[in-house]
């Protein structure tokens, strides 16, 4: 099975679009501003990606 077939099966579309959600600095990293800030930003960004009709989200922590 090709990779594109696996993604098509998971997302039920031929060519899924995956958006990236970058977290602001987490606990222990310079610039950490608290968990509330992390969650607020993540929810706002996830909603924007959803409104853009993406098929999935890849969550990435900072720094990567």
ZAGU-848730 format. One record per residue: residue in three letters; residue number from 1; x negated, y negated, z of N, C-alpha, C, O in turn. Coordinates in nm, 3 decimals. Layout:
BEGIN
{rest=Ala&nr=NUM&nx=X&ny=Y&nz=Z&cax=X&cay=Y&caz=Z&cx=X&cy=Y&cz=Z&ox=X&oy=Y&oz=Z}
...
END
This chain:
BEGIN
{rest=Unk&nr=1&nx=-0.085&ny=0.118&nz=0.000&cax=0.000&cay=0.000&caz=0.000&cx=-0.089&cy=-0.125&cz=0.000&ox=-0.184&oy=-0.133&oz=0.078}
{rest=Unk&nr=2&nx=-0.060&ny=-0.219&nz=-0.085&cax=-0.137&cay=-0.343&caz=-0.091&cx=-0.097&cy=-0.435&cz=0.024&ox=0.014&oy=-0.426&oz=0.077}
{rest=Unk&nr=3&nx=-0.191&ny=-0.525&nz=0.062&cax=-0.163&cay=-0.619&caz=0.170&cx=-0.039&cy=-0.703&cz=0.141&ox=0.041&oy=-0.729&oz=0.231}
{rest=Unk&nr=4&nx=-0.024&ny=-0.745&nz=0.017&cax=0.093&cay=-0.827&caz=-0.016&cx=0.222&cy=-0.749&cz=0.003&ox=0.325&oy=-0.807&oz=0.036}
{rest=Unk&nr=5&nx=0.217&ny=-0.619&nz=-0.019&cax=0.337&cay=-0.537&caz=0.003&cx=0.372&cy=-0.532&cz=0.152&ox=0.490&oy=-0.537&oz=0.188}
{rest=Unk&nr=6&nx=0.273&ny=-0.523&nz=0.236&cax=0.296&cay=-0.519&caz=0.381&cx=0.359&cy=-0.649&cz=0.426&ox=0.457&oy=-0.648&oz=0.500}
{rest=Unk&nr=7&nx=0.303&ny=-0.762&nz=0.382&cax=0.359&cay=-0.892&caz=0.420&cx=0.501&cy=-0.908&cz=0.367&ox=0.587&oy=-0.961&oz=0.437}
{rest=Unk&nr=8&nx=0.525&ny=-0.863&nz=0.246&cax=0.659&cay=-0.872&caz=0.188&cx=0.758&cy=-0.790&cz=0.271&ox=0.873&oy=-0.830&oz=0.289}
{rest=Unk&nr=9&nx=0.713&ny=-0.677&nz=0.319&cax=0.800&cay=-0.592&caz=0.401&cx=0.828&cy=-0.656&cz=0.537&ox=0.941&oy=-0.651&oz=0.586}
{rest=Unk&nr=10&nx=0.726&ny=-0.716&nz=0.597&cax=0.743&cay=-0.779&caz=0.729&cx=0.835&cy=-0.900&cz=0.720&ox=0.925&oy=-0.917&oz=0.802}
{rest=Unk&nr=11&nx=0.811&ny=-0.985&nz=0.619&cax=0.883&cay=-1.112&caz=0.611&cx=1.002&cy=-1.110&cz=0.516&ox=1.077&oy=-1.207&oz=0.510}
{rest=Unk&nr=12&nx=1.020&ny=-1.002&nz=0.443&cax=1.134&cay=-0.986&caz=0.353&cx=1.137&cy=-1.092&cz=0.242&ox=1.244&oy=-1.133&oz=0.197}
{rest=Unk&nr=13&nx=1.018&ny=-1.136&nz=0.197&cax=1.002&cay=-1.224&caz=0.082&cx=0.880&cy=-1.177&cz=0.004&ox=0.793&oy=-1.111&oz=0.061}
{rest=Unk&nr=14&nx=0.873&ny=-1.209&nz=-0.125&cax=0.760&cay=-1.164&caz=-0.206&cx=0.628&cy=-1.227&cz=-0.165&ox=0.527&oy=-1.158&oz=-0.153}
{rest=Unk&nr=15&nx=0.627&ny=-1.358&nz=-0.143&cax=0.505&cay=-1.429&caz=-0.107&cx=0.533&cy=-1.517&cz=0.016&ox=0.567&oy=-1.634&oz=0.002}
{rest=Unk&nr=16&nx=0.517&ny=-1.460&nz=0.135&cax=0.546&cay=-1.537&caz=0.256&cx=0.449&cy=-1.653&cz=0.275&ox=0.331&oy=-1.644&oz=0.239}
{rest=Unk&nr=17&nx=0.498&ny=-1.760&nz=0.332&cax=0.417&cay=-1.877&caz=0.366&cx=0.397&cy=-1.877&cz=0.517&ox=0.494&oy=-1.878&oz=0.593}
{rest=Unk&nr=18&nx=0.270&ny=-1.875&nz=0.561&cax=0.238&cay=-1.870&caz=0.702&cx=0.183&cy=-2.007&cz=0.742&ox=0.085&oy=-2.055&oz=0.684}
{rest=Unk&nr=19&nx=0.245&ny=-2.070&nz=0.842&cax=0.199&cay=-2.198&caz=0.891&cx=0.105&cy=-2.180&cz=1.009&ox=0.111&oy=-2.078&oz=1.078}
{rest=Unk&nr=20&nx=0.018&ny=-2.277&nz=1.033&cax=-0.075&cay=-2.272&caz=1.146&cx=-0.030&cy=-2.368&cz=1.256&ox=-0.001&oy=-2.484&oz=1.230}
{rest=Unk&nr=21&nx=-0.025&ny=-2.318&nz=1.376&cax=0.009&cay=-2.398&caz=1.492&cx=-0.116&cy=-2.407&cz=1.578&ox=-0.158&oy=-2.309&oz=1.639}
{rest=Unk&nr=22&nx=-0.177&ny=-2.525&nz=1.583&cax=-0.299&cay=-2.547&caz=1.660&cx=-0.263&cy=-2.599&cz=1.799&ox=-0.192&oy=-2.699&oz=1.813}
{rest=Unk&nr=23&nx=-0.313&ny=-2.530&nz=1.901&cax=-0.292&cay=-2.576&caz=2.038&cx=-0.393&cy=-2.684&cz=2.073&ox=-0.508&oy=-2.677&oz=2.030}
{rest=Unk&nr=24&nx=-0.350&ny=-2.785&nz=2.150&cax=-0.444&cay=-2.884&caz=2.203&cx=-0.535&cy=-2.810&cz=2.302&ox=-0.505&oy=-2.695&oz=2.337}
{rest=Unk&nr=25&nx=-0.644&ny=-2.871&nz=2.349&cax=-0.737&cay=-2.801&caz=2.439&cx=-0.666&cy=-2.734&cz=2.558&ox=-0.583&oy=-2.795&oz=2.625}
{rest=Unk&nr=26&nx=-0.701&ny=-2.610&nz=2.581&cax=-0.643&cay=-2.532&caz=2.689&cx=-0.725&cy=-2.546&cz=2.817&ox=-0.832&oy=-2.606&oz=2.816}
{rest=Unk&nr=27&nx=-0.675&ny=-2.490&nz=2.926&cax=-0.740&cay=-2.494&caz=3.057&cx=-0.885&cy=-2.448&cz=3.043&ox=-0.912&oy=-2.342&oz=2.987}
{rest=Unk&nr=28&nx=-0.977&ny=-2.527&nz=3.096&cax=-1.118&cay=-2.492&caz=3.091&cx=-1.194&cy=-2.561&cz=2.979&ox=-1.317&oy=-2.556&oz=2.976}
{rest=Unk&nr=29&nx=-1.123&ny=-2.625&nz=2.887&cax=-1.188&cay=-2.695&caz=2.777&cx=-1.179&cy=-2.846&cz=2.797&ox=-1.082&oy=-2.897&oz=2.854}
{rest=Unk&nr=30&nx=-1.280&ny=-2.917&nz=2.749&cax=-1.280&cay=-3.062&caz=2.755&cx=-1.157&cy=-3.116&cz=2.684&ox=-1.125&oy=-3.073&oz=2.573}
{rest=Unk&nr=31&nx=-1.088&ny=-3.208&nz=2.745&cax=-0.970&cay=-3.268&caz=2.685&cx=-0.839&cy=-3.204&cz=2.731&ox=-0.732&oy=-3.246&oz=2.688}
{rest=Unk&nr=32&nx=-0.847&ny=-3.103&nz=2.819&cax=-0.725&cay=-3.040&caz=2.871&cx=-0.642&cy=-3.144&cz=2.943&ox=-0.691&oy=-3.211&oz=3.034}
{rest=Unk&nr=33&nx=-0.515&ny=-3.157&nz=2.903&cax=-0.427&cay=-3.259&caz=2.961&cx=-0.309&cy=-3.201&cz=3.036&ox=-0.218&oy=-3.274&oz=3.076}
{rest=Unk&nr=34&nx=-0.308&ny=-3.071&nz=3.057&cax=-0.200&cay=-3.007&caz=3.132&cx=-0.115&cy=-2.917&cz=3.045&ox=-0.106&oy=-2.934&oz=2.923}
{rest=Unk&nr=35&nx=-0.052&ny=-2.820&nz=3.110&cax=0.028&cay=-2.722&caz=3.038&cx=0.154&cy=-2.781&cz=2.976&ox=0.199&oy=-2.736&oz=2.871}
{rest=Unk&nr=36&nx=0.211&ny=-2.881&nz=3.041&cax=0.331&cay=-2.944&caz=2.986&cx=0.300&cy=-3.007&cz=2.849&ox=0.379&oy=-2.996&oz=2.756}
{rest=Unk&nr=37&nx=0.185&ny=-3.072&nz=2.839&cax=0.142&cay=-3.133&caz=2.712&cx=0.123&cy=-3.025&cz=2.605&ox=0.163&oy=-3.043&oz=2.490}
{rest=Unk&nr=38&nx=0.063&ny=-2.913&nz=2.643&cax=0.041&cay=-2.802&caz=2.550&cx=0.175&cy=-2.751&cz=2.497&ox=0.193&oy=-2.736&oz=2.377}
{rest=Unk&nr=39&nx=0.267&ny=-2.725&nz=2.588&cax=0.398&cay=-2.672&caz=2.547&cx=0.478&cy=-2.773&cz=2.465&ox=0.540&oy=-2.736&oz=2.365}
{rest=Unk&nr=40&nx=0.477&ny=-2.898&nz=2.505&cax=0.549&cay=-3.001&caz=2.429&cx=0.499&cy=-3.009&cz=2.285&ox=0.578&oy=-3.012&oz=2.191}
{rest=Unk&nr=41&nx=0.366&ny=-3.012&nz=2.270&cax=0.309&cay=-3.020&caz=2.135&cx=0.337&cy=-2.894&cz=2.054&ox=0.371&oy=-2.902&oz=1.936}
{rest=Unk&nr=42&nx=0.324&ny=-2.777&nz=2.118&cax=0.347&cay=-2.651&caz=2.047&cx=0.492&cy=-2.639&cz=1.999&ox=0.517&oy=-2.597&oz=1.886}
{rest=Unk&nr=43&nx=0.586&ny=-2.676&nz=2.084&cax=0.727&cay=-2.668&caz=2.046&cx=0.759&cy=-2.767&cz=1.934&ox=0.828&oy=-2.733&oz=1.839}
{rest=Unk&nr=44&nx=0.707&ny=-2.889&nz=1.946&cax=0.729&cay=-2.989&caz=1.842&cx=0.673&cy=-2.941&cz=1.707&ox=0.740&oy=-2.952&oz=1.604}
{rest=Unk&nr=45&nx=0.551&ny=-2.889&nz=1.709&cax=0.489&cay=-2.841&caz=1.585&cx=0.561&cy=-2.720&cz=1.528&ox=0.579&oy=-2.709&oz=1.407}
{rest=Unk&nr=46&nx=0.602&ny=-2.627&nz=1.615&cax=0.674&cay=-2.508&caz=1.568&cx=0.807&cy=-2.546&cz=1.504&ox=0.846&oy=-2.487&oz=1.403}
{rest=Unk&nr=47&nx=0.876&ny=-2.642&nz=1.562&cax=1.003&cay=-2.686&caz=1.503&cx=0.981&cy=-2.752&cz=1.367&ox=1.059&oy=-2.732&oz=1.275}
{rest=Unk&nr=48&nx=0.874&ny=-2.830&nz=1.355&cax=0.842&cay=-2.894&caz=1.226&cx=0.811&cy=-2.788&cz=1.121&ox=0.853&oy=-2.800&oz=1.006}
{rest=Unk&nr=49&nx=0.737&ny=-2.685&nz=1.159&cax=0.707&cay=-2.577&caz=1.065&cx=0.834&cy=-2.503&cz=1.025&ox=0.854&oy=-2.470&oz=0.908}
{rest=Unk&nr=50&nx=0.920&ny=-2.478&nz=1.121&cax=1.047&cay=-2.410&caz=1.093&cx=1.133&cy=-2.493&cz=0.997&ox=1.192&oy=-2.439&oz=0.904}
{rest=Unk&nr=51&nx=1.139&ny=-2.624&nz=1.020&cax=1.217&cay=-2.711&caz=0.932&cx=1.158&cy=-2.715&cz=0.791&ox=1.229&oy=-2.741&oz=0.694}
{rest=Unk&nr=52&nx=1.028&ny=-2.688&nz=0.780&cax=0.963&cay=-2.682&caz=0.650&cx=0.982&cy=-2.548&cz=0.580&ox=0.925&oy=-2.525&oz=0.473}
{rest=Unk&nr=53&nx=1.063&ny=-2.462&nz=0.639&cax=1.101&cay=-2.332&caz=0.579&cx=0.985&cy=-2.235&cz=0.562&ox=0.979&oy=-2.162&oz=0.463}
{rest=Unk&nr=54&nx=0.891&ny=-2.234&nz=0.657&cax=0.785&cay=-2.135&caz=0.650&cx=0.840&cy=-2.001&cz=0.696&ox=0.946&oy=-1.994&oz=0.757}
{rest=Unk&nr=55&nx=0.765&ny=-1.895&nz=0.667&cax=0.811&cay=-1.760&caz=0.700&cx=0.751&cy=-1.707&cz=0.831&ox=0.809&oy=-1.619&oz=0.894}
{rest=Unk&nr=56&nx=0.636&ny=-1.760&nz=0.872&cax=0.570&cay=-1.714&caz=0.994&cx=0.477&cy=-1.820&cz=1.048&ox=0.446&oy=-1.918&oz=0.980}
{rest=Unk&nr=57&nx=0.432&ny=-1.799&nz=1.171&cax=0.341&cay=-1.894&caz=1.236&cx=0.219&cy=-1.819&cz=1.289&ox=0.231&oy=-1.714&oz=1.353}
{rest=Unk&nr=58&nx=0.101&ny=-1.874&nz=1.261&cax=-0.025&cay=-1.824&caz=1.314&cx=-0.069&cy=-1.923&cz=1.422&ox=-0.095&oy=-2.040&oz=1.393}
{rest=Unk&nr=59&nx=-0.078&ny=-1.876&nz=1.547&cax=-0.116&cay=-1.964&caz=1.658&cx=-0.267&cy=-1.963&cz=1.676&ox=-0.328&oy=-1.857&oz=1.684}
{rest=Unk&nr=60&nx=-0.326&ny=-2.083&nz=1.683&cax=-0.471&cay=-2.097&caz=1.692&cx=-0.503&cy=-2.187&cz=1.811&ox=-0.445&oy=-2.294&oz=1.827}
{rest=Unk&nr=61&nx=-0.597&ny=-2.141&nz=1.894&cax=-0.638&cay=-2.221&caz=2.009&cx=-0.753&cy=-2.311&cz=1.970&ox=-0.828&oy=-2.282&oz=1.877}
{rest=Unk&nr=62&nx=-0.767&ny=-2.421&nz=2.042&cax=-0.874&cay=-2.517&caz=2.019&cx=-0.973&cy=-2.506&cz=2.134&ox=-0.927&oy=-2.490&oz=2.248}
{rest=Unk&nr=63&nx=-1.100&ny=-2.513&nz=2.116&cax=-1.168&cay=-2.513&caz=1.985&cx=-1.174&cy=-2.371&cz=1.932&ox=-1.175&oy=-2.274&oz=2.007}
{rest=Unk&nr=64&nx=-1.179&ny=-2.362&nz=1.800&cax=-1.181&cay=-2.228&caz=1.739&cx=-1.315&cy=-2.200&cz=1.677&ox=-1.336&oy=-2.092&oz=1.621}
END
